[in-house]
């Protein structure tokens, strides 16, 4: 809760730190997820990011609240750059030649962090001091992904890359806030939507898991926003990873082994213990009937399609259901958000009988490693891999 600042009292030195970390969070964490996390620090929250940030810049709190808020929000912000809003692809190192796989795993668990120490000493900023304003992001728009962190923890090598990408988003405009002449122009419209393109700081993460022998490439994305396709983030990050690996071990880290996630879709659908099916694209076939889905993905955040009365009733009249896209949601205890996994296949591939690989999963709602590891484990346990 905000407090009135006594006259003559200088704001705590950590106010600027709190504002800076909140500005970073505002570029990547949806307000519906951020609200409870900020409120838990005793900072006052308003109707959205803009009003809340404006309030924090003016409100006064005790040094203990400022310090506690910074410690909590800094931890959330740093974790979120590794696990929040990610499009994930997996490379199975077991598909590589044994000698190549051994060299990659040995480098990841041994000399990788020390090899990259010199690069990190030249980094322009750390994760928490990354640029967020349009002006500061400008110089990184055309630059290659920049390595800003490298750590080996729990048998995993984490490489954190920074880049800037452009996103387009739609937002409603309040006609009542316009001038009288402007209001007359739009008087016949019920709703006015503005389209804006802005630069966003992005953190793309590579994880080499030496225990499971998998490489995860986690690419940042903005839910509900359209990404500039001229910036192929996945290819750029993989290119940087392979360039570094080639330099230190004389061999690319990933090439073959990109995992097909399509085989996990139906097992996830039929696994009654695996969250709620809140998005589903499917083809239903039978002797006397067939679906005409046309690629539409059905969504309902409040129901489980496995148990939805309409869906269950329809299943009784067809021979089989072939899901080609699925979204799973897991409940969470506040202040954490629900965890969401989505795998998007293609209906046309099902109709043609030529199932193409689905190599990307979207994971949203994670605030820490435990969240992310839970979701990926739910996905990977439904995929068969070759033995070591």
C-alpha positions, 0 to 999 in steps of 0.5 A: 500500500502506498504511503505519503512521503514526509516532507524533506525525506529523500527516496530510498536509493533502491527505488530506482532499482525497483523501477528498473526491474519492473520496467524489464518485467513489463516488457515480458510478463503479462499484467494478469500474471504480474499483478499478484507477484507485485502485490505480494511485495507490498507495493501498490498495484493499479489497473495495469503496468503503466499506472503501477509503474507511475505509482511506484515512481511517486510512492514512498515506502520504507527502506525494508519494503524497497529492499524486499521488493527489489530482491523478490522482483529481481529474482522473478525477472531473472528467472523469467528470462530463462523460463517465461513465454518460450517457444521450445525445440529439442535436439536429441544428442543421441541421434549424433555419432557417439564420439560427437555426442561425447565431445559436446557433453564433456565440453558442456559439463567441463570447460564451457563456462571457463571458455566463455568467461572472456566473452562475458567480461565484454558483455555490455550489460547483465540480465537485470540491467538489459535495455528496455527503452526504444532508444537504448534497444535501437543499437541492438536491432540488427546485431547478432544474439549477444551472450550475456550469461553462462552457468553450469547448474544441476548437470545443465549448461545454461547459455543466455542470449540477448537480442532485440525484436520488433512486435506488432500488437493491437490495443483498444483506443478510448474514444472518450479521451480524444478531442471533440473533433476527433470524437465526431470523426469516430462517433459511428464506431463502437470500438477503435483498435490501434496497431503499434509496432515496438521493439522488445528485449528478448532473452533466448536460452540454450540448455544442454542437459548432460543427464538427459542428453538433450539440448533445449532451445528456448526462444522468447515470444510475446503472447498475443503479439505478431513477431517480425518474421524477418528476424529468425530468432531460432536460426540465429541462436542455433547459429551462435551456439554452433559457432561457439562449439566449433571454436572450442571443440571443433564440432557443431553442437546441434544439427541432426536430432531435432525432435518431432513432437507430434507423437506426443499429441495423442498420448497427452490427449488421452492421459486423464492425469495430465492437466486440462485439455484447453485447446484442441485441433482434431479430425473425427472420422467414422463410417457415416460421418466425418469432420470438416475442421478446416484447421480451426483450433478450439479453445476453452480455458475453463473446461477440459475437452476430454470431459466436455459434454459436447465433445464426449457426446460427439466421440460416441458417433465416430470411429476415432479422434485424431488430434493434430494440435493440443493445449494443456493447462495445469492449475497453480497456487497464487501468486503463481499463474497457470502453466500452459503448453501448446503444440500446434500441428496442421489439419491438412497434414492429417487429411492428406495422410502425410504427417509433417514434423511438429518441432515447436512447443509453446510454454507460458506461465512459468516463473521458475525452473521448477515450473518449466521442468514440470511442463517439459517433463510432461511433454517428453515422457510421452515421446519415445527416444532411442536408448543411450 
